[in-house]
Amino acid sequence: MSDAGAARSTADAFARRFGRQPDGVWAAPGRVNVIGEHTDYNGGFVLPVALPHTTRAAVARRDDGLLVLTSVQHPGQDAEVAVADLEPGRPGGWAGYPAGVVHALAGSVPGGLSILVDGDVPSGAGLSSSAALSCSVALAVRDLLGLDLDADALVDVARRAENDFVDAPTGILDQSASILCTAGHALFLDTRDGTREQVPLDLAAAGLALLVVDTGTTHDHAEGGYRDRRRECERAAAALGVDLLREVEDPAALEPLAGSGDDGEVLLRRARHVVTEDARVLEVVTALREDADPRAIGPVLTAGHVSLRDDFEVSVPLIDVCVDAALAAGAHGARMVGGGFGGSVVALVDTDAVDSVTAAVTERFAHASQPAPRTFVVVPSAGARRLA
């Protein structure tokens, strides 16, 4: 759907719900990470691209002090609360993300807001649907109320909504990608100091495509293993006497972790993933800058998956099946994306092999008695923007 068509559809849904047109419609994309998983909260490097899929927020001012939230994707789960009464966890569920944004900006939200969200970023697929939601609302509130917030400040507002209000322990990768990405480029971001570069990524010109496979296995960043991995990284850094694992460049320097306690081997593996993943990001960026054949980055992507599977232990059997099937069908590289414990796989494939790789993966899912996965080709797309 075009931006204009998406804006009309979302505005019409708002009008049906609230009996008036919104003051504007804003959109923010999901993302897929070319390489660089679990490096952002360790101060490392990431290389995401924005998806063509977006979450849209139609917003209008109110004069009764209320925040009223409704979602096309969550019918019957509206939330209504006074802006002055917002507090972490109230409201919960999907509404916590936009509410968290308003809470972070509550001192600048006079009179209240009506917000309707709609979109097509797959939920729970490791493609940052929650960040797309938070970022679309953050941009909307900024523009609608004329707040003096630059792109970095918007990223921080969206991150705080997830970290502090929803209690989801994300880094800044997802929000940065949603706000900062540009069409036709991958975003090379140093999460320690915020420096960034838009790296041209025209895979089609090389006869290549990034194929995303949504396996249908969902995850929740606010619980479980993701939080555990972050704590393990913090403990590994402390044991090594550094603030962030980003400060370690040589994997050999991690060996003392093996003797750091009963779980020293676990901390070694977690830290080894982060240190080697940072190196993989730099390797991919160097290849893209030098205009080398992008096929050369395929083995680097696969190495990233092996590290996520074996050292970071965030893959699951169906994800591994998907990666193996894509590689066996001719993909140049494949790996899981996102926080792990489910979600999606990204594969670098020749353009004329998209259908055959998709068929091979679908067949492997059928043999495993799993529903057919959703697949689509990623075109590096624009970041958050106003539609109407």
C-alpha positions as YAML, in Angstrom:
chain: A
units: angstrom
residues:
- id: 1
  name: MET
  ca: [0.00, 0.00, 0.00]
- id: 2
  name: SER
  ca: [1.29, 3.49, -0.85]
- id: 3
  name: ASP
  ca: [1.87, 6.06, 1.88]
- id: 4
  name: ALA
  ca: [-1.15, 8.00, 0.63]
- id: 5
  name: GLY
  ca: [-3.36, 4.92, 0.66]
- id: 6
  name: ALA
  ca: [-2.14, 3.91, 4.12]
- id: 7
  name: ALA
  ca: [-2.82, 7.41, 5.42]
- id: 8
  name: ARG
  ca: [-6.38, 7.41, 4.05]
- id: 9
  name: SER
  ca: [-7.13, 3.97, 5.45]
- id: 10
  name: THR
  ca: [-5.81, 4.84, 8.91]
- id: 11
  name: ALA
  ca: [-7.57, 8.22, 8.97]
- id: 12
  name: ASP
  ca: [-10.85, 6.56, 7.97]
- id: 13
  name: ALA
  ca: [-10.48, 4.02, 10.78]
- id: 14
  name: PHE
  ca: [-9.86, 6.90, 13.20]
- id: 15
  name: ALA
  ca: [-12.96, 8.73, 11.98]
- id: 16
  name: ARG
  ca: [-15.11, 5.61, 12.46]
- id: 17
  name: ARG
  ca: [-13.86, 5.21, 16.01]
- id: 18
  name: PHE
  ca: [-13.81, 8.85, 17.16]
- id: 19
  name: GLY
  ca: [-16.38, 10.56, 14.89]
- id: 20
  name: ARG
  ca: [-13.88, 13.06, 13.52]
- id: 21
  name: GLN
  ca: [-10.78, 13.20, 11.36]
- id: 22
  name: PRO
  ca: [-7.38, 12.98, 13.04]
- id: 23
  name: ASP
  ca: [-5.04, 15.94, 13.19]
- id: 24
  name: GLY
  ca: [-2.50, 13.87, 11.29]
- id: 25
  name: VAL
  ca: [-1.20, 10.39, 10.46]
- id: 26
  name: TRP
  ca: [2.38, 9.26, 11.05]
- id: 27
  name: ALA
  ca: [4.22, 6.02, 10.22]
- id: 28
  name: ALA
  ca: [7.29, 4.19, 11.49]
- id: 29
  name: PRO
  ca: [8.76, 1.02, 10.01]
- id: 30
  name: GLY
  ca: [9.82, -2.28, 11.46]
- id: 31
  name: ARG
  ca: [13.36, -3.36, 10.79]
- id: 32
  name: VAL
  ca: [15.48, -6.32, 9.84]
- id: 33
  name: ASN
  ca: [19.06, -6.44, 10.98]
- id: 34
  name: VAL
  ca: [21.56, -7.35, 8.28]
- id: 35
  name: ILE
  ca: [24.03, -8.20, 11.06]
- id: 36
  name: GLY
  ca: [24.59, -7.16, 14.70]
- id: 37
  name: GLU
  ca: [22.33, -8.97, 17.19]
- id: 38
  name: HIS
  ca: [22.55, -8.35, 20.94]
- id: 39
  name: THR
  ca: [25.35, -5.85, 20.45]
- id: 40
  name: ASP
  ca: [23.36, -2.66, 21.03]
- id: 41
  name: TYR
  ca: [23.02, -2.93, 24.82]
- id: 42
  name: ASN
  ca: [26.71, -3.83, 24.93]
- id: 43
  name: GLY
  ca: [27.72, -0.57, 23.25]
- id: 44
  name: GLY
  ca: [28.52, -2.30, 19.96]
- id: 45
  name: PHE
  ca: [27.81, -1.96, 16.25]
- id: 46
  name: VAL
  ca: [24.58, -2.73, 14.36]
- id: 47
  name: LEU
  ca: [23.56, -2.68, 10.69]
- id: 48
  name: PRO
  ca: [19.76, -2.64, 10.25]
- id: 49
  name: VAL
  ca: [17.53, -1.69, 7.35]
- id: 50
  name: ALA
  ca: [13.98, -0.40, 7.62]
- id: 51
  name: LEU
  ca: [11.17, -2.59, 6.32]
- id: 52
  name: PRO
  ca: [8.53, -1.37, 3.89]
- id: 53
  name: HIS
  ca: [6.04, -2.55, 6.55]
- id: 54
  name: THR
  ca: [4.96, 0.19, 8.97]
- id: 55
  name: THR
  ca: [2.84, 0.98, 11.97]
- id: 56
  name: ARG
  ca: [0.67, 4.05, 11.49]
- id: 57
  name: ALA
  ca: [-0.60, 6.35, 14.23]
- id: 58
  name: ALA
  ca: [-3.57, 8.67, 13.65]
- id: 59
  name: VAL
  ca: [-3.66, 11.24, 16.42]
- id: 60
  name: ALA
  ca: [-5.88, 14.12, 17.52]
- id: 61
  name: ARG
  ca: [-5.86, 16.48, 20.48]
- id: 62
  name: ARG
  ca: [-8.46, 16.21, 23.26]
- id: 63
  name: ASP
  ca: [-9.55, 18.74, 25.88]
- id: 64
  name: ASP
  ca: [-10.58, 16.39, 28.71]
- id: 65
  name: GLY
  ca: [-7.17, 15.27, 29.92]
- id: 66
  name: LEU
  ca: [-7.65, 11.68, 28.70]
- id: 67
  name: LEU
  ca: [-5.43, 9.43, 26.65]
- id: 68
  name: VAL
  ca: [-7.66, 7.16, 24.56]
- id: 69
  name: LEU
  ca: [-5.92, 4.35, 22.68]
- id: 70
  name: THR
  ca: [-7.37, 1.97, 20.10]
- id: 71
  name: SER
  ca: [-5.82, -0.47, 17.66]
- id: 72
  name: VAL
  ca: [-7.10, -2.00, 14.44]
- id: 73
  name: GLN
  ca: [-5.03, -5.08, 15.21]
- id: 74
  name: HIS
  ca: [-6.38, -5.44, 18.78]
- id: 75
  name: PRO
  ca: [-10.16, -4.95, 18.53]
- id: 76
  name: GLY
  ca: [-11.94, -4.73, 21.85]
- id: 77
  name: GLN
  ca: [-8.71, -3.89, 23.69]
- id: 78
  name: ASP
  ca: [-9.05, -0.11, 23.86]
- id: 79
  name: ALA
  ca: [-7.51, 1.76, 26.76]
- id: 80
  name: GLU
  ca: [-8.64, 5.00, 28.35]
- id: 81
  name: VAL
  ca: [-6.72, 6.70, 31.17]
- id: 82
  name: ALA
  ca: [-6.06, 10.24, 32.32]
- id: 83
  name: VAL
  ca: [-2.65, 11.47, 31.16]
- id: 84
  name: ALA
  ca: [-1.97, 12.50, 34.76]
- id: 85
  name: ASP
  ca: [-2.63, 8.94, 35.95]
- id: 86
  name: LEU
  ca: [-0.25, 7.15, 33.59]
- id: 87
  name: GLU
  ca: [2.27, 4.98, 35.38]
- id: 88
  name: PRO
  ca: [4.48, 2.04, 34.34]
- id: 89
  name: GLY
  ca: [2.28, -0.97, 33.59]
- id: 90
  name: ARG
  ca: [-0.94, 1.07, 33.43]
- id: 91
  name: PRO
  ca: [-2.25, 0.53, 30.85]
- id: 92
  name: GLY
  ca: [-0.65, -2.77, 29.93]
- id: 93
  name: GLY
  ca: [-0.63, -4.96, 26.85]
- id: 94
  name: TRP
  ca: [-0.21, -3.37, 23.43]
- id: 95
  name: ALA
  ca: [-1.43, -0.01, 24.81]
- id: 96
  name: GLY
  ca: [1.59, 0.21, 27.10]
- id: 97
  name: TYR
  ca: [3.86, 1.18, 24.19]
- id: 98
  name: PRO
  ca: [2.03, 4.34, 23.05]
- id: 99
  name: ALA
  ca: [1.10, 5.11, 26.66]
- id: 100
  name: GLY
  ca: [4.77, 4.88, 27.59]
- id: 101
  name: VAL
  ca: [5.62, 7.47, 24.95]
- id: 102
  name: VAL
  ca: [2.95, 9.86, 26.24]
- id: 103
  name: HIS
  ca: [4.12, 9.21, 29.81]
- id: 104
  name: ALA
  ca: [7.68, 10.16, 28.84]
- id: 105
  name: LEU
  ca: [6.34, 13.42, 27.37]
- id: 106
  name: ALA
  ca: [3.47, 13.94, 29.83]
- id: 107
  name: GLY
  ca: [4.63, 17.40, 30.84]
- id: 108
  name: SER
  ca: [4.16, 18.50, 27.24]
- id: 109
  name: VAL
  ca: [0.74, 16.90, 26.59]
- id: 110
  name: PRO
  ca: [-1.98, 19.36, 27.59]
- id: 111
  name: GLY
  ca: [-5.61, 18.32, 27.22]
- id: 112
  name: GLY
  ca: [-5.06, 14.69, 26.25]
- id: 113
  name: LEU
  ca: [-4.88, 12.72, 23.00]
- id: 114
  name: SER
  ca: [-6.88, 10.25, 20.93]
- id: 115
  name: ILE
  ca: [-4.64, 7.73, 19.18]
- id: 116
  name: LEU
  ca: [-5.54, 4.97, 16.73]
- id: 117
  name: VAL
  ca: [-2.82, 2.63, 15.49]
- id: 118
  name: ASP
  ca: [-2.86, 0.36, 12.48]
- id: 119
  name: GLY
  ca: [-0.15, -1.40, 10.54]
- id: 120
  name: ASP
  ca: [1.36, -4.45, 8.91]
- id: 121
  name: VAL
  ca: [4.63, -5.11, 10.77]
- id: 122
  name: PRO
  ca: [4.40, -8.78, 11.81]
- id: 123
  name: SER
  ca: [4.07, -9.00, 15.59]
- id: 124
  name: GLY
  ca: [6.40, -11.21, 17.58]
- id: 125
  name: ALA
  ca: [8.49, -12.00, 14.50]
- id: 126
  name: GLY
  ca: [11.74, -10.32, 15.53]
- id: 127
  name: LEU
  ca: [11.05, -7.42, 13.18]
- id: 128
  name: SER
  ca: [10.56, -4.72, 15.83]
- id: 129
  name: SER
  ca: [6.82, -4.25, 15.71]
- id: 130
  name: SER
  ca: [6.91, -2.76, 19.22]
- id: 131
  name: ALA
  ca: [9.52, -0.18, 18.23]
- id: 132
  name: ALA
  ca: [7.51, 0.74, 15.13]
- id: 133
  name: LEU
  ca: [4.52, 1.35, 17.40]
- id: 134
  name: SER
  ca: [6.46, 3.44, 19.91]
- id: 135
  name: CYS
  ca: [8.29, 5.44, 17.25]
- id: 136
  name: SER
  ca: [5.20, 6.27, 15.19]
- id: 137
  name: VAL
  ca: [3.51, 7.68, 18.30]
- id: 138
  name: ALA
  ca: [6.66, 9.51, 19.44]
- id: 139
  name: LEU
  ca: [6.96, 11.25, 16.07]
- id: 140
  name: ALA
  ca: [3.25, 12.06, 16.05]
- id: 141
  name: VAL
  ca: [3.28, 13.61, 19.51]
- id: 142
  name: ARG
  ca: [6.39, 15.63, 18.70]
- id: 143
  name: ASP
  ca: [4.99, 17.03, 15.47]
- id: 144
  name: LEU
  ca: [1.46, 17.57, 16.73]
- id: 145
  name: LEU
  ca: [2.57, 19.46, 19.85]
- id: 146
  name: GLY
  ca: [5.55, 21.20, 18.25]
- id: 147
  name: LEU
  ca: [8.09, 19.76, 20.68]
- id: 148
  name: ASP
  ca: [11.78, 20.58, 20.28]
- id: 149
  name: LEU
  ca: [13.05, 17.00, 19.91]
- id: 150
  name: ASP
  ca: [15.61, 15.89, 17.36]
- id: 151
  name: ALA
  ca: [15.89, 12.35, 15.99]
- id: 152
  name: ASP
  ca: [18.19, 11.18, 18.79]
- id: 153
  name: ALA
  ca: [15.77, 12.49, 21.41]
- id: 154
  name: LEU
  ca: [12.90, 10.66, 19.70]
- id: 155
  name: VAL
  ca: [14.89, 7.43, 19.80]
- id: 156
  name: ASP
  ca: [15.42, 7.95, 23.53]
- id: 157
  name: VAL
  ca: [11.73, 8.64, 24.16]
- id: 158
  name: ALA
  ca: [10.73, 5.45, 22.36]
- id: 159
  name: ARG
  ca: [13.41, 3.46, 24.18]
- id: 160
  name: ARG
  ca: [12.26, 4.76, 27.56]
- id: 161
  name: ALA
  ca: [8.69, 3.82, 26.71]
- id: 162
  name: GLU
  ca: [9.80, 0.21, 26.23]
- id: 163
  name: ASN
  ca: [12.41, 0.04, 29.01]
- id: 164
  name: ASP
  ca: [10.75, 2.03, 31.77]
- id: 165
  name: PHE
  ca: [7.01, 1.80, 31.08]
- id: 166
  name: VAL
  ca: [6.60, -1.64, 29.51]
- id: 167
  name: ASP
  ca: [9.67, -3.09, 31.29]
- id: 168
  name: ALA
  ca: [11.09, -4.56, 28.10]
- id: 169
  name: PRO
  ca: [14.92, -4.58, 28.34]
- id: 170
  name: THR
  ca: [15.74, -3.56, 24.77]
- id: 171
  name: GLY
  ca: [18.78, -1.59, 23.63]
- id: 172
  name: ILE
  ca: [18.50, 1.22, 21.09]
- id: 173
  name: LEU
  ca: [18.83, -0.82, 17.88]
- id: 174
  name: ASP
  ca: [15.13, -1.13, 17.12]
- id: 175
  name: GLN
  ca: [14.17, 2.46, 17.85]
- id: 176
  name: SER
  ca: [17.21, 3.84, 16.03]
- id: 177
  name: ALA
  ca: [16.43, 1.80, 12.93]
- id: 178
  name: SER
  ca: [12.80, 2.90, 12.92]
- id: 179
  name: ILE
  ca: [13.65, 6.59, 13.25]
- id: 180
  name: LEU
  ca: [16.97, 6.92, 11.43]
- id: 181
  name: CYS
  ca: [17.00, 4.52, 8.46]
- id: 182
  name: THR
  ca: [16.79, 5.90, 4.94]
- id: 183
  name: ALA
  ca: [15.57, 4.29, 1.74]
- id: 184
  name: GLY
  ca: [18.18, 2.33, -0.19]
- id: 185
  name: HIS
  ca: [20.61, 2.18, 2.73]
- id: 186
  name: ALA
  ca: [21.60, 0.15, 5.75]
- id: 187
  name: LEU
  ca: [22.19, 2.12, 8.95]
- id: 188
  name: PHE
  ca: [25.69, 1.54, 10.36]
- id: 189
  name: LEU
  ca: [25.33, 2.67, 13.96]
- id: 190
  name: ASP
  ca: [27.83, 2.79, 16.78]
- id: 191
  name: THR
  ca: [25.51, 2.41, 19.77]
- id: 192
  name: ARG
  ca: [28.18, 3.58, 22.22]
- id: 193
  name: ASP
  ca: [28.58, 7.12, 20.90]
- id: 194
  name: GLY
  ca: [25.67, 7.41, 18.45]
- id: 195
  name: THR
  ca: [27.78, 8.03, 15.36]
- id: 196
  name: ARG
  ca: [26.17, 6.65, 12.24]
- id: 197
  name: GLU
  ca: [26.55, 6.24, 8.52]
- id: 198
  name: GLN
  ca: [24.04, 5.47, 5.81]
- id: 199
  name: VAL
  ca: [25.68, 2.66, 3.83]
- id: 200
  name: PRO
  ca: [24.25, 2.17, 0.30]
- id: 201
  name: LEU
  ca: [22.64, -1.25, -0.06]
- id: 202
  name: ASP
  ca: [21.38, -1.93, -3.56]
- id: 203
  name: LEU
  ca: [21.24, -5.71, -3.59]
- id: 204
  name: ALA
  ca: [18.94, -5.81, -6.62]
- id: 205
  name: ALA
  ca: [21.70, -4.28, -8.76]
- id: 206
  name: ALA
  ca: [23.85, -7.29, -7.86]
- id: 207
  name: GLY
  ca: [21.04, -9.73, -8.61]
- id: 208
  name: LEU
  ca: [20.45, -10.39, -4.92]
- id: 209
  name: ALA
  ca: [17.61, -10.14, -2.43]
- id: 210
  name: LEU
  ca: [17.18, -10.26, 1.33]
- id: 211
  name: LEU
  ca: [14.48, -12.83, 1.92]
- id: 212
  name: VAL
  ca: [12.72, -12.71, 5.29]
- id: 213
  name: VAL
  ca: [11.04, -15.86, 6.58]
- id: 214
  name: ASP
  ca: [8.62, -15.28, 9.46]
- id: 215
  name: THR
  ca: [8.59, -18.70, 11.12]
- id: 216
  name: GLY
  ca: [5.47, -17.98, 13.15]
- id: 217
  name: THR
  ca: [7.22, -18.69, 16.45]
- id: 218
  name: THR
  ca: [6.64, -15.63, 18.62]
- id: 219
  name: HIS
  ca: [8.61, -14.13, 21.45]
- id: 220
  name: ASP
  ca: [8.23, -11.47, 24.14]
- id: 221
  name: HIS
  ca: [11.16, -9.20, 24.99]
- id: 222
  name: ALA
  ca: [9.59, -8.29, 28.31]
- id: 223
  name: GLU
  ca: [10.17, -11.78, 29.68]
- id: 224
  name: GLY
  ca: [12.58, -14.63, 29.98]
- id: 225
  name: GLY
  ca: [15.74, -15.33, 28.07]
- id: 226
  name: TYR
  ca: [16.33, -11.89, 26.54]
- id: 227
  name: ARG
  ca: [16.52, -10.34, 29.99]
- id: 228
  name: ASP
  ca: [18.78, -13.17, 31.18]
- id: 229
  name: ARG
  ca: [21.19, -12.64, 28.27]
- id: 230
  name: ARG
  ca: [21.46, -8.95, 29.00]
- id: 231
  name: ARG
  ca: [22.29, -9.62, 32.64]
- id: 232
  name: GLU
  ca: [24.86, -12.23, 31.64]
- id: 233
  name: CYS
  ca: [26.56, -9.70, 29.38]
- id: 234
  name: GLU
  ca: [26.64, -7.16, 32.21]
- id: 235
  name: ARG
  ca: [28.17, -9.74, 34.54]
- id: 236
  name: ALA
  ca: [30.76, -10.73, 31.92]
- id: 237
  name: ALA
  ca: [31.76, -7.09, 31.46]
- id: 238
  name: ALA
  ca: [32.06, -6.60, 35.22]
- id: 239
  name: ALA
  ca: [34.20, -9.74, 35.55]
- id: 240
  name: LEU
  ca: [36.52, -8.40, 32.83]
- id: 241
  name: GLY
  ca: [36.73, -4.97, 34.46]
- id: 242
  name: VAL
  ca: [35.12, -3.06, 31.59]
- id: 243
  name: ASP
  ca: [31.94, -1.02, 31.42]
- id: 244
  name: LEU
  ca: [30.75, -2.57, 28.16]
- id: 245
  name: LEU
  ca: [31.74, -5.66, 26.20]
- id: 246
  name: ARG
  ca: [32.30, -3.32, 23.25]
- id: 247
  name: GLU
  ca: [35.60, -2.41, 24.92]
- id: 248
  name: VAL
  ca: [36.95, -5.92, 24.29]
- id: 249
  name: GLU
  ca: [38.18, -6.40, 20.72]
- id: 250
  name: ASP
  ca: [40.20, -9.62, 20.96]
- id: 251
  name: PRO
  ca: [38.22, -12.79, 21.75]
- id: 252
  name: ALA
  ca: [41.35, -14.20, 23.40]
- id: 253
  name: ALA
  ca: [40.97, -11.55, 26.11]
- id: 254
  name: LEU
  ca: [37.76, -13.27, 27.19]
- id: 255
  name: GLU
  ca: [39.46, -16.47, 28.35]
- id: 256
  name: PRO
  ca: [39.68, -15.37, 32.03]
- id: 257
  name: LEU
  ca: [35.88, -15.59, 32.16]
- id: 258
  name: ALA
  ca: [36.11, -19.38, 32.03]
- id: 259
  name: GLY
  ca: [37.44, -19.41, 35.57]
- id: 260
  name: SER
  ca: [35.24, -16.64, 36.96]
- id: 261
  name: GLY
  ca: [32.77, -18.91, 38.80]
- id: 262
  name: ASP
  ca: [30.37, -21.76, 38.39]
- id: 263
  name: ASP
  ca: [28.87, -20.18, 35.28]
- id: 264
  name: GLY
  ca: [32.15, -18.86, 33.89]
- id: 265
  name: GLU
  ca: [31.87, -20.93, 30.72]
- id: 266
  name: VAL
  ca: [28.41, -19.51, 30.09]
- id: 267
  name: LEU
  ca: [29.65, -15.94, 30.52]
- id: 268
  name: LEU
  ca: [32.55, -16.71, 28.18]
- id: 269
  name: ARG
  ca: [30.20, -17.88, 25.45]
- id: 270
  name: ARG
  ca: [27.88, -14.89, 25.84]
- id: 271
  name: ALA
  ca: [30.75, -12.42, 25.68]
- id: 272
  name: ARG
  ca: [32.36, -14.25, 22.77]
- id: 273
  name: HIS
  ca: [29.21, -13.83, 20.72]
- id: 274
  name: VAL
  ca: [29.13, -10.08, 21.35]
- id: 275
  name: VAL
  ca: [32.82, -9.53, 20.57]
- id: 276
  name: THR
  ca: [32.77, -11.63, 17.39]
- id: 277
  name: GLU
  ca: [29.44, -10.13, 16.29]
- id: 278
  name: ASP
  ca: [30.89, -6.63, 16.48]
- id: 279
  name: ALA
  ca: [33.71, -7.85, 14.24]
- id: 280
  name: ARG
  ca: [31.19, -9.34, 11.81]
- id: 281
  name: VAL
  ca: [29.36, -6.01, 11.53]
- id: 282
  name: LEU
  ca: [32.61, -4.26, 10.69]
- id: 283
  name: GLU
  ca: [33.45, -6.95, 8.13]
- id: 284
  name: VAL
  ca: [30.12, -6.56, 6.36]
- id: 285
  name: VAL
  ca: [30.29, -2.76, 6.37]
- id: 286
  name: THR
  ca: [33.80, -2.85, 4.92]
- id: 287
  name: ALA
  ca: [32.64, -5.14, 2.12]
- id: 288
  name: LEU
  ca: [29.69, -2.89, 1.28]
- id: 289
  name: ARG
  ca: [31.81, 0.26, 1.37]
- id: 290
  name: GLU
  ca: [34.34, -1.29, -1.00]
- id: 291
  name: ASP
  ca: [31.55, -2.17, -3.44]
- id: 292
  name: ALA
  ca: [32.59, -5.83, -3.34]
- id: 293
  name: ASP
  ca: [30.22, -8.53, -4.54]
- id: 294
  name: PRO
  ca: [27.63, -8.60, -1.74]
- id: 295
  name: ARG
  ca: [27.54, -12.39, -2.01]
- id: 296
  name: ALA
  ca: [30.75, -12.29, 0.01]
- id: 297
  name: ILE
  ca: [28.82, -11.27, 3.12]
- id: 298
  name: GLY
  ca: [26.70, -14.44, 3.03]
- id: 299
  name: PRO
  ca: [29.11, -16.62, 5.06]
- id: 300
  name: VAL
  ca: [29.42, -13.80, 7.61]
- id: 301
  name: LEU
  ca: [25.64, -13.86, 8.13]
- id: 302
  name: THR
  ca: [25.70, -17.63, 8.59]
- id: 303
  name: ALA
  ca: [28.57, -17.35, 11.07]
- id: 304
  name: GLY
  ca: [26.44, -14.90, 13.01]
- id: 305
  name: HIS
  ca: [23.67, -17.46, 13.23]
- id: 306
  name: VAL
  ca: [26.03, -20.16, 14.46]
- id: 307
  name: SER
  ca: [27.23, -17.79, 17.17]
- id: 308
  name: LEU
  ca: [23.67, -16.89, 18.20]
- id: 309
  name: ARG
  ca: [22.76, -20.57, 18.26]
- id: 310
  name: ASP
  ca: [25.78, -21.98, 20.06]
- id: 311
  name: ASP
  ca: [27.34, -19.18, 22.12]
- id: 312
  name: PHE
  ca: [24.35, -16.95, 22.86]
- id: 313
  name: GLU
  ca: [21.80, -19.79, 22.82]
- id: 314
  name: VAL
  ca: [18.85, -17.74, 21.60]
- id: 315
  name: SER
  ca: [17.81, -19.81, 18.60]
- id: 316
  name: VAL
  ca: [15.09, -22.47, 18.63]
- id: 317
  name: PRO
  ca: [14.76, -25.68, 16.58]
- id: 318
  name: LEU
  ca: [12.35, -24.27, 13.99]
- id: 319
  name: ILE
  ca: [14.64, -21.30, 13.36]
- id: 320
  name: ASP
  ca: [17.57, -23.68, 12.83]
- id: 321
  name: VAL
  ca: [15.47, -25.78, 10.45]
- id: 322
  name: CYS
  ca: [14.69, -22.65, 8.46]
- id: 323
  name: VAL
  ca: [18.33, -21.56, 8.25]
- id: 324
  name: ASP
  ca: [19.47, -25.04, 7.21]
- id: 325
  name: ALA
  ca: [16.77, -25.31, 4.55]
- id: 326
  name: ALA
  ca: [17.62, -21.91, 3.05]
- id: 327
  name: LEU
  ca: [21.32, -22.72, 2.87]
- id: 328
  name: ALA
  ca: [20.68, -26.16, 1.37]
- id: 329
  name: ALA
  ca: [18.53, -24.51, -1.30]
- id: 330
  name: GLY
  ca: [21.31, -22.18, -2.36]
- id: 331
  name: ALA
  ca: [21.15, -19.14, -0.07]
- id: 332
  name: HIS
  ca: [24.54, -17.43, 0.21]
- id: 333
  name: GLY
  ca: [23.94, -16.89, 3.93]
- id: 334
  name: ALA
  ca: [21.13, -17.10, 6.45]
- id: 335
  name: ARG
  ca: [20.58, -16.31, 10.11]
- id: 336
  name: MET
  ca: [17.98, -15.58, 12.72]
- id: 337
  name: VAL
  ca: [17.13, -11.94, 13.36]
- id: 338
  name: GLY
  ca: [15.90, -10.14, 16.44]
- id: 339
  name: GLY
  ca: [16.14, -10.97, 20.11]
- id: 340
  name: GLY
  ca: [15.72, -14.69, 19.62]
- id: 341
  name: PHE
  ca: [13.57, -17.49, 21.06]
- id: 342
  name: GLY
  ca: [11.47, -17.39, 17.91]
- id: 343
  name: GLY
  ca: [10.80, -14.87, 15.19]
- id: 344
  name: SER
  ca: [12.27, -14.66, 11.71]
- id: 345
  name: VAL
  ca: [15.20, -15.66, 9.54]
- id: 346
  name: VAL
  ca: [16.86, -13.50, 6.90]
- id: 347
  name: ALA
  ca: [18.58, -15.13, 3.92]
- id: 348
  name: LEU
  ca: [20.77, -13.59, 1.24]
- id: 349
  name: VAL
  ca: [19.67, -15.17, -2.03]
- id: 350
  name: ASP
  ca: [20.01, -14.64, -5.74]
- id: 351
  name: THR
  ca: [16.98, -12.81, -7.10]
- id: 352
  name: ASP
  ca: [16.13, -15.68, -9.42]
- id: 353
  name: ALA
  ca: [16.34, -18.13, -6.49]
- id: 354
  name: VAL
  ca: [13.79, -16.42, -4.22]
- id: 355
  name: ASP
  ca: [10.98, -18.75, -5.27]
- id: 356
  name: SER
  ca: [13.06, -21.93, -5.03]
- id: 357
  name: VAL
  ca: [14.44, -21.04, -1.59]
- id: 358
  name: THR
  ca: [10.96, -20.14, -0.39]
- id: 359
  name: ALA
  ca: [9.61, -23.45, -1.70]
- id: 360
  name: ALA
  ca: [12.42, -25.41, -0.02]
- id: 361
  name: VAL
  ca: [11.82, -23.75, 3.33]
- id: 362
  name: THR
  ca: [8.05, -24.26, 3.06]
- id: 363
  name: GLU
  ca: [8.58, -27.93, 2.22]
- id: 364
  name: ARG
  ca: [10.87, -28.38, 5.22]
- id: 365
  name: PHE
  ca: [8.23, -26.79, 7.47]
- id: 366
  name: ALA
  ca: [5.62, -29.17, 6.10]
- id: 367
  name: HIS
  ca: [7.88, -32.15, 6.87]
- id: 368
  name: ALA
  ca: [8.15, -30.81, 10.42]
- id: 369
  name: SER
  ca: [4.33, -30.56, 10.63]
- id: 370
  name: GLN
  ca: [4.54, -26.78, 10.87]
- id: 371
  name: PRO
  ca: [2.32, -24.23, 9.10]
- id: 372
  name: ALA
  ca: [3.80, -22.62, 6.02]
- id: 373
  name: PRO
  ca: [5.90, -19.58, 6.94]
- id: 374
  name: ARG
  ca: [5.23, -16.08, 5.69]
- id: 375
  name: THR
  ca: [8.00, -14.83, 3.38]
- id: 376
  name: PHE
  ca: [8.79, -11.52, 1.76]
- id: 377
  name: VAL
  ca: [11.72, -9.70, 0.15]
- id: 378
  name: VAL
  ca: [13.08, -6.69, 1.99]
- id: 379
  name: VAL
  ca: [13.73, -3.46, 0.14]
- id: 380
  name: PRO
  ca: [15.64, -1.02, 2.40]
- id: 381
  name: SER
  ca: [13.00, 1.59, 3.11]
- id: 382
  name: ALA
  ca: [12.46, 4.99, 4.73]
- id: 383
  name: GLY
  ca: [12.36, 5.64, 8.44]
- id: 384
  name: ALA
  ca: [9.59, 7.29, 10.44]
- id: 385
  name: ARG
  ca: [7.69, 10.05, 8.68]
- id: 386
  name: ARG
  ca: [4.45, 12.00, 8.55]
- id: 387
  name: LEU
  ca: [1.96, 10.68, 6.01]
- id: 388
  name: ALA
  ca: [-0.84, 13.23, 6.30]
...
